[in-house]
C-alpha cells in the first residue's frame, strides 16, 4: 500500500469497441486534501449556522438598518402619487394654529333644578249639566229620555308657588267654574287648594294650599327682558310629571290677541304643551319672568308661538287679589275701537286715538257730553294710541275720581268732557 501511494497511479480503461485507452493521471496529494476537507466541513457548517442565527436575531450586526416591511398595495399607490407642496403652501401649513378645544356643552340643569320644584300640577273637577235632547224634541221624548244630564268635567293645568304661605299663581281659565281643586307638588305631595280669587281681565287666579316646607319660585323682572333672551317653559301637565322646553323671547308687549281684556304678553317659541297653562316661564338663571297662558295652534304657516303674562303684572294682580279677593280697576263705561293707522285730519296730519262706539247702560259715560264717533286723543293730557292704552290708563285710576277727556268730533273740531270713574264690573 505504501508503494502504491508513492508512485503515480495509471488506470487503463478500454471502450467496449476496443478504442484507444484513456489515461487519467491523479495527483498523489489529493487524498490528503480530501481528508482535510472532510475534517473541516462540519465545523465550517456549524460556524455558518451560528453566524446566520446571530444575524437573524440582531440585524444591526450587518452595519445597516433593517429593510422596512412591504407596504400594502393601497399605501404603496398613495405613496407613489405624493407630490411635494410648493414652499408657500408648506409655510402656510406650518402657520396654521392647532384646532381649538371644543367648548363645554350648554346646560340649563341648574336653572331647572332651581325653578322646577315650585311648579305644580293643578287638577280641577266640576259638575256640568247639559241638554240631551234638542229643545223641540223634549216634549215628545221627555218621558223616555231625560231632557238634561249631569257629567263630571275634569281638567289639568299648572301653577307656580309664589311664597312659603302656600299662594299659587295660575290662569283663570284653568280653574274657571271648578268645584274642586287639587294641587300635586313635584315631590309627590297632594293637597286640596282654596281659590283666593281670580281676575278674568288678565286671565290670572290665586290659589292657596296648607302644606309645610314649600319650595318657592324666585321672581325676576320682566321689564328687563329683551328679545333674544333664552327662556324655559316649565309645566306639570297631564299628571305624569313635569315638562321643560327651551326657546327664546321673540317679542314683548304683545296685545290685541283676543285672549284677555288687558293684554301685555311675552311672546316665545318655547313649546307650551297641553296642560302647561299656568306654568312658569323662567330665565336661564331659573327666575320667573312669566306665567304661560296660551299658544297658537292650527294656524297655517304658524308654529311655536306662545304667550306668557309678564311677572311684573302677576305681582300686582296677585297682591291685589290677596288683599281684596279681587282686582279693583277704574272704568268709565265708554266703548271704544282703535283707529286705522293711516287716518289723517283735514290738514293731512296723522290722527292717533280711539273712536267712541257707544256707552254701557248704567255707566257714567252717557251723561258726560261725548257722542258716538268722537275720537278720543288724550286722557288727562296723556296721548292715547290704541284701545289697550285707553283701557290700561283708566284701569289704574281709583273709583270715585274723574278723568278729563280730549276728543275730536268730525265736522265740529275739538271737544272736552269730564267723566266719572267707577269700579270696573267683573266677568
C-alpha positions in Angstrom: 0.0 0.0 0.0 2.8 2.4 0.8 4.3 1.8 -2.7 1.0 2.3 -4.4 0.6 5.7 -2.8 4.1 6.8 -3.5 4.2 6.2 -7.2 1.9 7.5 -9.9 -1.2 5.6 -10.4 -2.1 4.7 -14.0 -5.6 3.4 -14.8 -6.3 1.8 -18.1 -9.8 1.7 -19.4 -11.0 0.3 -22.6 -14.1 1.0 -24.5 -16.3 -1.8 -25.4 -15.4 -1.1 -29.0 -11.8 -1.6 -28.1 -10.9 2.0 -28.9 -7.7 3.6 -27.7 -7.2 3.7 -23.9 -7.9 6.9 -21.9 -5.2 7.7 -19.4 -6.2 9.6 -16.2 -3.3 10.8 -14.0 -4.1 11.7 -10.3 -2.1 13.9 -8.1 -0.8 11.9 -5.1 -1.6 14.9 -2.8 -5.3 14.7 -3.4 -6.2 12.1 -0.8 -4.6 14.3 2.0 -6.7 17.3 0.8 -9.9 15.3 0.8 -9.3 14.1 4.3 -8.7 17.7 5.4 -11.9 18.9 3.7 -13.8 16.0 5.3 -12.5 17.0 8.7 -13.2 20.8 8.4 -16.5 20.8 6.6 -18.7 20.0 9.7 -17.1 22.8 11.7 -17.5 25.3 8.9 -21.1 24.4 8.5 -21.6 24.8 12.3 -20.0 28.3 12.2 -22.1 29.5 9.3 -25.2 28.3 11.0 -24.3 30.2 14.2 -23.5 33.4 12.2 -26.8 33.1 10.3 -28.7 32.8 13.7 -26.9 35.8 15.1 -27.7 38.0 12.1 -31.3 36.9 12.2 -31.7 37.9 15.9 -29.6 41.0 15.6 -29.9 42.6 12.1 -27.8 45.6 13.2 -24.7 43.4 13.2 -24.6 43.8 9.4 -24.0 47.6 9.8 -27.2 48.9 8.2 -30.9 49.4 9.3 -33.4 46.7 8.6 -35.4 47.0 5.5 -39.0 48.1 6.2 -41.8 45.7 5.6 -43.5 46.0 2.3 -46.4 48.5 2.3 -49.9 47.3 1.4 -50.8 47.9 -2.2 -53.1 50.9 -1.4 -50.5 52.6 0.8 -47.9 52.0 -1.9 -50.1 53.5 -4.5 -50.8 56.5 -2.4 -47.1 57.0 -1.7 -46.3 56.8 -5.4 -48.6 59.8 -6.2 -47.4 62.1 -3.4 -46.2 65.4 -4.6 -44.1 67.8 -2.6 -46.1 71.0 -2.0 -44.7 74.4 -3.0 -42.7 76.3 -0.5 -45.6 78.8 0.0 -48.0 76.0 0.8 -45.6 74.4 3.2 -45.1 77.7 5.0 -48.9 78.3 5.2 -49.4 74.8 6.6 -46.7 75.5 9.2 -48.5 78.6 10.4 -52.0 77.1 10.8 -52.8 77.1 14.5 -53.8 73.8 16.2 -57.6 73.2 16.4 -59.2 74.9 19.4 -60.6 72.8 22.2 -64.4 72.4 21.9 -66.4 74.4 24.4 -68.4 72.6 27.1 -72.0 71.8 26.2 -74.6 74.4 27.3 -76.8 73.1 30.0 -79.8 74.6 31.8 -79.8 71.9 34.5 -79.1 74.5 37.3 -82.0 76.7 36.2 -84.4 73.8 36.1 -83.2 72.5 39.5 -83.8 75.9 40.9 -87.3 76.6 39.4 -89.0 73.2 38.7 -89.7 72.2 42.4 -92.0 75.3 42.6 -94.1 74.3 39.6 -97.2 72.2 40.5 -99.9 70.3 38.8 -103.5 71.5 39.2 -106.4 69.1 38.8 -110.0 70.5 38.8 -113.4 68.9 38.9 -116.8 70.4 38.1 -120.3 69.0 37.5 -121.7 70.1 34.2 -125.4 70.0 33.4 -126.1 69.6 29.7 -129.1 69.1 27.5 -129.5 65.6 25.9 -132.4 66.3 23.6 -132.9 69.2 21.2 -135.4 71.7 22.7 -138.1 71.0 20.0 -137.9 67.2 20.7 -138.1 67.4 24.5 -141.9 67.4 24.7 -142.1 64.3 22.6 -139.4 62.1 24.2 -139.1 63.6 27.6 -140.7 60.6 29.3 -138.3 58.2 27.5 -135.0 60.1 27.8 -134.2 62.7 30.4 -134.0 66.2 28.9 -130.9 67.0 30.9 -128.0 65.0 32.3 -125.0 65.6 34.6 -121.4 64.8 33.8 -118.2 65.4 35.6 -115.7 67.6 33.7 -112.1 67.2 34.8 -109.2 69.3 33.5 -105.5 69.7 34.3 -103.2 72.7 34.4 -100.1 74.0 36.1 -99.3 76.6 38.7 -96.4 78.4 40.4 -95.8 78.6 44.2 -95.2 82.3 45.0 -94.4 82.2 48.7 -93.9 79.9 51.7 -97.5 80.7 52.9 -98.8 78.5 50.0 -100.0 81.0 47.5 -100.0 79.6 43.9 -100.5 81.7 40.7 -102.2 80.1 37.7 -104.6 81.1 34.9 -108.2 82.0 35.4 -109.3 79.6 32.6 -107.6 76.7 34.4 -109.8 76.9 37.5 -112.9 78.6 36.0 -116.2 77.2 37.4 -114.2 74.5 39.3 -115.9 73.0 42.3 -112.9 71.0 43.5 -109.2 72.0 43.0 -106.3 69.7 43.9 -102.6 70.5 43.8 -99.8 68.0 43.3 -96.2 69.1 44.0 -93.1 67.9 42.2 -92.1 66.0 45.3 -95.3 63.9 45.2 -97.3 65.6 47.9 -101.0 66.2 47.1 -103.3 68.7 48.8 -106.7 70.5 48.2 -106.4 74.1 47.2 -108.7 77.0 48.0 -109.4 79.7 45.5 -108.4 83.1 46.9 -109.7 85.0 43.9 -109.4 85.4 40.1 -109.1 88.1 37.5 -110.7 87.3 34.2 -109.4 90.5 32.7 -105.8 89.3 32.9 -106.6 85.6 33.0 -104.9 85.2 36.4 -106.0 83.4 39.5 -104.6 82.9 43.0 -104.9 79.6 45.0 -103.7 78.7 48.5 -102.6 75.3 49.9 -101.8 74.4 53.5 -98.5 72.5 53.4 -95.2 72.9 55.2 -91.8 73.4 53.7 -93.0 74.5 50.3 -90.5 75.2 47.5 -90.8 78.9 46.4 -90.2 80.3 43.0 -87.7 83.2 42.7 -89.3 86.1 40.9 -87.5 88.0 38.2 -88.2 91.3 36.5 -90.0 91.1 33.2 -89.3 94.8 32.4 -85.6 93.8 31.9 -86.4 91.1 29.4 -85.1 91.5 25.9 -85.9 89.9 22.6 -83.5 87.1 22.0 -83.2 86.1 25.7 -83.2 82.4 26.4 -86.3 81.2 28.3 -87.5 77.9 29.7 -91.2 76.9 29.8 -91.8 74.5 32.8 -95.2 72.9 33.3 -96.7 69.9 35.2 -99.2 68.7 32.6 -101.3 65.7 32.1 -100.5 64.4 35.5 -97.4 62.3 34.5 -94.7 64.8 35.7 -93.0 67.9 34.7 -92.1 69.1 31.2 -89.3 71.5 30.3 -89.0 73.2 26.9 -86.5 75.8 25.8 -86.7 78.7 23.4 -86.1 82.5 23.1 -88.2 85.6 23.6 -89.4 86.8 20.2 -91.5 89.8 21.3 -92.7 91.7 24.4 -95.8 93.8 25.0 -98.0 91.7 22.6 -101.7 92.7 22.7 -104.8 92.7 20.6 -104.8 88.9 20.6 -108.3 88.4 22.0 -107.0 86.3 24.9 -107.9 88.8 27.7 -109.1 92.3 28.2 -105.8 93.6 29.4 -103.0 92.1 27.3 -99.3 92.7 27.6 -97.9 89.3 26.7 -94.4 87.9 26.3 -94.1 86.0 23.1 -91.8 83.0 22.9 -91.1 80.0 20.8 -90.7 77.7 23.8 -93.3 75.0 23.4 -96.2 75.3 25.7 -97.8 71.9 25.8 -101.3 70.9 26.7 -101.9 71.3 30.4 -98.9 73.8 30.8 -101.2 76.8 31.1 -100.4 78.5 34.4 -96.9 77.1 34.4 -93.6 79.0 34.7 -91.6 80.9 32.0 -88.2 81.3 33.6 -84.9 82.8 32.6 -81.7 80.8 32.0 -80.9 81.5 35.7 -84.2 80.0 36.9 -86.1 83.2 37.7 -89.8 83.5 37.0 -90.5 86.1 34.3 -93.9 85.0 33.2 -97.0 82.7 33.6 -97.6 80.6 30.5 -101.1 81.3 29.1 -101.7 80.3 25.5 -100.1 79.0 22.3 -101.2 79.5 18.7 -102.2 76.1 17.2 -103.7 75.2 13.9 -102.7 78.4 12.1 -101.4 78.0 8.6 -97.7 78.7 8.5 -97.5 79.5 12.2 -95.6 77.2 14.6 -94.1 77.7 18.0 -95.7 80.9 19.1 -96.7 81.0 22.8 -97.6 83.8 25.2 -97.0 84.4 28.8 -98.2 87.0 31.3 -95.2 89.2 32.5 -94.3 88.6 36.1 -94.5 92.3 36.9 -98.2 92.2 36.1 -98.6 88.9 38.0 -97.1 90.6 41.1 -99.6 93.5 41.1 -102.6 91.3 40.3 -101.9 88.6 42.9 -101.1 91.1 45.6 -104.5 92.9 44.9 -106.3 89.5 45.0 -104.6 88.6 48.2 -105.5 91.9 49.8 -109.1 92.3 48.5 -110.1 89.0 47.0 -110.4 90.7 43.6 -108.8 93.4 41.5 -110.3 96.9 41.6 -110.0 98.8 38.4 -111.3 102.1 37.1 -113.9 102.3 34.4 -116.0 104.9 32.5 -118.4 102.8 30.5 -117.2 104.2 27.2 -116.9 101.6 24.4 -114.1 102.4 22.0 -112.3 100.9 19.0 -108.9 101.5 17.6 -108.4 103.8 14.6 -107.0 102.9 11.2 -103.2 103.5 11.2 -103.5 105.8 8.1 -106.2 108.1 9.4 -105.4 111.9 8.9 -107.3 115.1 9.8 -108.2 117.9 7.4 -104.7 119.3 7.3 -103.2 115.9 6.5 -101.7 115.3 9.9 -102.0 111.7 11.3 -104.7 111.2 13.9 -104.0 108.8 16.9 -106.5 107.7 19.4 -109.7 105.7 19.8 -113.1 106.2 18.4 -116.2 106.2 20.6 -118.5 103.3 19.5 -121.1 103.6 22.3 -121.8 103.6 26.0 -122.7 100.9 28.6 -126.0 101.2 30.3 -125.8 102.3 33.9 -122.3 103.8 33.4 -121.5 107.5 33.9 -120.4 107.9 30.3 -123.7 108.8 28.6 -124.2 112.0 30.6 -120.6 113.2 30.1 -121.2 115.0 26.8 -119.4 112.6 24.4 -121.0 111.2 21.3 -120.5 108.0 19.2 -118.0 108.8 16.5 -115.9 111.2 18.7 -112.2 110.4 18.5 -110.6 110.4 22.0 -107.0 111.6 21.7 -105.9 112.3 25.3 -106.8 111.4 28.9 -105.7 114.0 31.5 -103.2 115.2 28.9 -101.7 111.7 28.2 -101.9 110.8 24.5 -103.8 107.6 23.7 -102.5 105.4 20.9 -105.0 102.4 20.8 -107.7 100.6 22.7 -105.2 98.8 25.1 -103.6 102.1 26.1 -107.1 103.6 26.7 -108.3 100.7 28.9 -105.0 100.5 30.8 -105.0 104.2 31.5 -108.5 104.1 33.1 -107.8 100.8 34.9 -105.1 102.4 37.0 -107.5 105.1 38.3 -109.3 104.9 41.6 -113.1 104.6 41.6 -114.7 107.9 42.7 -112.2 110.1 40.8 -112.7 111.8 37.4 -110.8 112.0 34.1 -110.6 114.8 31.6 -111.2 113.6 28.1 -110.0 115.4 25.0 -111.5 114.4 21.7 -112.1 115.4 18.1 -115.7 115.5 16.7 -115.9 115.1 12.9 -117.3 118.3 11.5 -117.1 120.2 14.8 -113.5 120.1 15.9 -112.1 119.6 19.4 -114.3 118.8 22.3 -113.6 118.2 26.0 -115.5 116.3 28.7 -115.1 115.2 32.3 -116.1 111.6 33.0 -116.5 110.0 36.4 -114.5 106.8 37.2 -116.3 103.8 38.8 -115.2 100.3 39.6 -115.0 98.1 36.5 -117.6 95.3 36.5 -116.4 91.8 36.9 -116.9 89.0 34.5 
